[in-house]
Amino acid sequence: MSDSHAPVAAAADAGTQTSARYTPATAIAVVVANMVGTGVFTSLGYQIIDIKSTFVLLMLWLVGGIAALCGALTYAELASRLPRSGGEYNFLSQLYHPSLGFVSGWVSLTVGFAAPTALAAMTFAAYLDSSVSHLVSVNRMTAALALVAVVTYVHGRNHKASGGLQNWFTVLKVLLIVGFVTLVGTTVEAPQTVNLLPTDGDGTLLLSSAFAISLIYVNYAYTGWNSATYIAGEVENPSKSVPLVLIGGTAVVILLYLALNAAFLYAVPMAELEGRLEIGVIVAQQTFGSTGALVMGGVLSLLLVSTVSAMLMAGPRVLQVMGEDFRLFRRLALRNASGVPRTAVYTQGGLTILFIVTSTFESVLVFSGFILGLSSLATVLGVFVLRYRCGVDRQAGSYRTWLFPLPPLIYSAIMIWTLSFIAFNRPQEAAIAAIIIGLGFISYLLTEKYSAIERKPVLKQ
């Protein structure tokens, strides 16, 4: 099995690098911030349309969390044994072939990170405007651009500044969510019944198409559990810490999601939430009075700062390792005196700004999500490839997937079902995804032709 290309640009400026690293706490912050966005505050109203059971609704978020945790458990072994930044780009390149890693990285370069980051930044601006519009006028595009520019600059400085920004805003995010849940639980005057155990008819609902369809959107809300693998090469002691980060960060988010949805169902009758998008605002208004909606808008805007920050931290590392592996992109691998891939960070920020200005990102979210789902599926199945070729790593301190092979099998089954549903019900997006993948392979062949470098093996046969 051959590795992706030997590092080029990174070696060129190795003399300027330092030993600065991100702490495991920062890596956990990246996982939590990447996962917790606006999805958990907006999707419950549409789930209630076909599901009127509080137990089944909470089971949606538990099942989605189990799927994410199974993925994290599997990625943890891959990250422990293949500890390099780049996420799926690194794993697919080493486990299968550099072309598969290149396609995954190419998608990340074009839409995988820039589009969702732009969406989060524009949502931040919308919530900010709604919360302060009675005091001052906010230009939404300017606010979104300013957020991306400031966060990009900070992440391009050094690990201390970058990690500090991520840590503080993620801690703030968690505290705000915990505070919101606590206040709702203690101040609601007319609480609704929330069943934590199944009642008559719940078994049928759990096996219904409505549950399956709703689970797709819950899975989208959990995306980001793998984000620590994108910065694995810059985390302290990655072989030991990254597995704990992946599992711990995902477990924290599962608890937050269950608590939030239980609070929503506890505070407001389902009939008033049915079909509504602004769930968080409705609950805040019902609980805290006429100013609740304004307060919630401000809270959601603050939550999204850490989401934008986490994406602008993780995404550039894919560009960096591609620059290390291909001469054509070698400038993306250049690091500053602090060891930060500043060019890659600024490139990711620039792409995000381009999406904000042109507002073209919305049309690519579904098919880019489809492609990224294929990447994660191939990566999870790669643990079987790794064990077949290299055996089980028995070295002290190495991580092996808990309850193997159940986690990769469970994750793969859920992901295959989800991708099949998209392909069947959204054939146009699936077709576009296939075209994007095809163009990715063509780009790989062209890049390989003009970037050919001697490769060296990494995985032992």
Secondary structure as UniProt FT lines:
FT   STRAND          2..5
FT   HELIX           9..12
FT   HELIX           14..16
FT   HELIX           24..35
FT   HELIX           39..42
FT   HELIX           44..48
FT   TURN            49..50
FT   HELIX           54..81
FT   HELIX           88..95
FT   HELIX           98..107
FT   HELIX           108..112
FT   HELIX           114..132
FT   TURN            133..135
FT   HELIX           140..155
FT   TURN            156..157
FT   HELIX           159..187
FT   TURN            200..201
FT   HELIX           202..206
FT   HELIX           209..221
FT   TURN            222..226
FT   HELIX           227..234
FT   HELIX           238..267
FT   HELIX           270..273
FT   TURN            274..275
FT   HELIX           279..288
FT   TURN            290..291
FT   HELIX           292..325
FT   HELIX           327..333
FT   TURN            337..338
FT   HELIX           342..358
FT   HELIX           361..364
FT   HELIX           365..390
FT   TURN            396..397
FT   TURN            402..405
FT   HELIX           406..425
FT   HELIX           427..451
FT   STRAND          455..457
//
